[in-house]
Amino acid sequence: MHPEPSRSLPEKAAPSLTGWGGSPAGPTTLLRPEKMRDFKPGESPQIARGMGRGYGDAAICGEGHTVLTERLDRMLSFDDETGVLRAEAGVSLADILTTFVPRGWFLPVTPGTKFCSLGGCLAADVHGKNHHVDGAFSQHVTSARIIPADGAERIISPDKNSDLFWATAGGMGLTGFITEVSLKLKKIETSWMAVKHTPTKDLDQTLDFLAIDDAENPYSVAWIDCLATGEKLGRSVVMNGRHAAIGEIPLRENNKLDGSFSKQKPMPFYLPSFVLNKFTVKAFNSLFNLRQGSRGEFVTKFDPYFYPLDGIKNWGRMYGKKGFVQHQCVLPHESARDGLRAILELVTESGRASFLAVLKKFGPEGRGMLSFPTGGYTLALDFANKPGLDEFHDRLDGIVLNAGGRVYLVKDSRMKADSLPYMYPRLDEFRKVLRQYDPSGKFASDLSRRLNIAGD
Ligand SMILES: Cc1cc2nc3c(=O)[nH]c(=O)nc-3n(C[C@H](O)[C@H](O)[C@H](O)COP(=O)(O)OP(=O)(O)OC[C@H]3O[C@@H](n4cnc5c(N)ncnc54)[C@H](O)[C@@H]3O)c2cc1C
């Protein structure tokens, strides 16, 4: 039997660790190993935590150990023939970009923040604006290493221990500690993006634009004005993009492969909750539609294109001290139009302001047993944590269930356990793998307990 991790590492009590949305979670004890290989899972419940960009309670183990991977940040090897980078699980996407963009390589799939760890990206099987073309993160992972509950590190890949690999991709850290990830990067000619913004007048037009298979532009996303009502419901700015070629970048730019980021602007304090109401959000959305919709075609640096929110430090503070939640769902193609309409109508009727309303198209489902993406459309909405949010959330989930869709676990902090098997039909297969590798349930998080992911 392995010693308790708390006996081999200094501990720090964290009474108020939260997810990115800032809603309070139970007390936990933090551990920060210097090398994951020296670290063995203990008997008390535990979960890994990367950069804490999951919105809800996935990376917190209340009444147990939350194991930080921030010191596991070494890049181990790079093969410039194949583009495969082998790195420890705590290495961030930002570090990879800084190191590899100047060498002409880019991430094959990236979420909307670069402040994520490789381990967190595999455990949530994250997606980007190019899912309909390139699939989810795990599709570009050639192999990984993981320490499951028995403490014996294993190599996992689509060919080796593949059951554990596909349970780990999207498995929310419940299959063990990911120690290393090998990721296949993709070649780029410049660090610039060629972007096209198209305003749409309503939801149908937005979906029609996103549905176009535009092979030239692998990235696409629509920013919806979610306070527009009536005939304008679902109006948006559709943003298509691709990596720019050398001939397209501004002549004055002599650095065609610039891996630097825009300077972050601070959000120095929490906004009082009354500031964020449907009128301020409406004003913001109208301004946004007007400005972004009229930009047409242009080239821009990769950082503001992929990571607009990273430009504001602690942007979550604009939702006030009580934090916020993000509801991200995916609805299958056949029910997407009606389902999205029902969601947007509910949001506008409720008067609950959502600054962020992002719609993307997903390609076919991958192989991860609990991976979120499945063929259809995904909508992400942010809501300030105000009274009545639970009931409102249940109504949103009801629409998603009726439409045969699912909610993204790494964003969730409110879903009910009985929805899980309907949303994730491969749950039993996942539980079978868990029973094999972690029969006594050493890996657990506030999320896994709330949703009974591991089963009884
Ligand atoms: C502004 C913003 C934009 C975002 N945009 C997108 C997007 O476009 N697409 C998308 O898919 N997601 C998006 N996300 C969510 C984000 O990509 C995921 O939450 C990602 O998992 C965060 O990585 P992390 O290192 O912060 O993980 P954490 O939040 O720390 O953890 C997330 C999960 O990964 C597990 N985990 C972390 N490290 C390990 C490890 N070493 N071993 C085992 N399990 C581990 C944790 O236990 C937890 O279950 C966004 C988040 C933000 C804040």
The ligand as a Tripos MOL2 file, in Angstrom:
@<TRIPOS>MOLECULE
LIG
   53    58     1     0     0
SMALL
NO_CHARGES

@<TRIPOS>ATOM
      1 C1        -11.8590   31.7560  -21.1550 C.3       1 LIG1
      2 C2        -12.0330   30.2760  -21.3050 C.ar      1 LIG1
      3 C3        -12.3030   29.7650  -22.5620 C.ar      1 LIG1
      4 C4        -12.4670   28.3840  -22.7390 C.ar      1 LIG1
      5 N1        -12.7300   27.9170  -23.9870 N.ar      1 LIG1
      6 C5        -12.8770   26.5960  -24.1850 C.ar      1 LIG1
      7 C6        -13.1080   26.0790  -25.4920 C.ar      1 LIG1
      8 O1        -13.2090   26.8170  -26.4780 O.2       1 LIG1
      9 N2        -13.1950   24.7260  -25.6280 N.ar      1 LIG1
     10 C7        -13.0610   23.8750  -24.5650 C.ar      1 LIG1
     11 O2        -13.1450   22.6630  -24.7580 O.2       1 LIG1
     12 N3        -12.8520   24.3500  -23.3250 N.ar      1 LIG1
     13 C8        -12.7560   25.6700  -23.1090 C.ar      1 LIG1
     14 N4        -12.4960   26.1490  -21.8400 N.ar      1 LIG1
     15 C9        -12.3490   25.1960  -20.7460 C.3       1 LIG1
     16 C10       -10.8960   24.7250  -20.5810 C.3       1 LIG1
     17 O3        -10.3080   24.4770  -21.8160 O.3       1 LIG1
     18 C11       -10.9000   23.4110  -19.8180 C.3       1 LIG1
     19 O4        -11.5230   23.6080  -18.5940 O.3       1 LIG1
     20 C12        -9.4990   22.8150  -19.5650 C.3       1 LIG1
     21 O5         -9.6720   21.5560  -18.9810 O.3       1 LIG1
     22 C13        -8.7140   23.7010  -18.6040 C.3       1 LIG1
     23 O6         -7.4380   23.1580  -18.3750 O.3       1 LIG1
     24 P1         -6.8070   23.2990  -16.9140 P.3       1 LIG1
     25 O7         -5.3830   22.8980  -16.9780 O.co2     1 LIG1
     26 O8         -7.1080   24.6330  -16.3510 O.co2     1 LIG1
     27 O9         -7.6310   22.1690  -16.1560 O.3       1 LIG1
     28 P2         -8.3770   22.2490  -14.7290 P.3       1 LIG1
     29 O10        -9.4810   23.2090  -14.7990 O.co2     1 LIG1
     30 O11        -7.3990   22.4360  -13.6570 O.co2     1 LIG1
     31 O12        -8.9690   20.7600  -14.6820 O.3       1 LIG1
     32 C14        -9.9520   20.3670  -15.6040 C.3       1 LIG1
     33 C15       -10.1120   18.8470  -15.5080 C.3       1 LIG1
     34 O13        -8.8990   18.2060  -15.9090 O.3       1 LIG1
     35 C16        -8.4230   17.3300  -14.8940 C.3       1 LIG1
     36 N5         -6.9630   17.3680  -14.9140 N.ar      1 LIG1
     37 C17        -6.1600   18.4610  -14.9590 C.ar      1 LIG1
     38 N6         -4.8580   18.0520  -14.9970 N.ar      1 LIG1
     39 C18        -4.8670   16.7090  -14.9470 C.ar      1 LIG1
     40 C19        -3.8410   15.7050  -14.9210 C.ar      1 LIG1
     41 N7         -2.5330   16.0040  -14.9750 N.pl3     1 LIG1
     42 N8         -4.2170   14.4170  -14.8190 N.ar      1 LIG1
     43 C20        -5.5300   14.0680  -14.7870 C.ar      1 LIG1
     44 N9         -6.5300   14.9560  -14.8200 N.ar      1 LIG1
     45 C21        -6.1990   16.2600  -14.9030 C.ar      1 LIG1
     46 C22        -9.0130   17.8880  -13.6010 C.3       1 LIG1
     47 O14        -9.1040   16.8730  -12.6230 O.3       1 LIG1
     48 C23       -10.3820   18.3550  -14.0740 C.3       1 LIG1
     49 O15       -11.2590   17.2750  -14.1250 O.3       1 LIG1
     50 C24       -12.3330   27.5070  -21.6290 C.ar      1 LIG1
     51 C25       -12.0580   28.0200  -20.3660 C.ar      1 LIG1
     52 C26       -11.9170   29.3900  -20.2000 C.ar      1 LIG1
     53 C27       -11.6240   29.9320  -18.8230 C.3       1 LIG1
@<TRIPOS>BOND
     1     1     2 1
     2     2     3 ar
     3     2    52 ar
     4     3     4 ar
     5     4     5 ar
     6     4    50 ar
     7     5     6 ar
     8     6     7 ar
     9     6    13 1
    10     7     8 2
    11     7     9 ar
    12     9    10 ar
    13    10    11 2
    14    10    12 ar
    15    12    13 ar
    16    13    14 ar
    17    14    15 1
    18    14    50 ar
    19    15    16 1
    20    16    17 1
    21    16    18 1
    22    18    19 1
    23    18    20 1
    24    20    21 1
    25    20    22 1
    26    22    23 1
    27    23    24 1
    28    24    25 2
    29    24    26 1
    30    24    27 1
    31    27    28 1
    32    28    29 2
    33    28    30 1
    34    28    31 1
    35    31    32 1
    36    32    33 1
    37    33    34 1
    38    33    48 1
    39    34    35 1
    40    35    36 1
    41    35    46 1
    42    36    37 ar
    43    36    45 ar
    44    37    38 ar
    45    38    39 ar
    46    39    40 ar
    47    39    45 ar
    48    40    41 1
    49    40    42 ar
    50    42    43 ar
    51    43    44 ar
    52    44    45 ar
    53    46    47 1
    54    46    48 1
    55    48    49 1
    56    50    51 ar
    57    51    52 ar
    58    52    53 1
@<TRIPOS>SUBSTRUCTURE
     1 LIG1         1 GROUP 0 **** ****
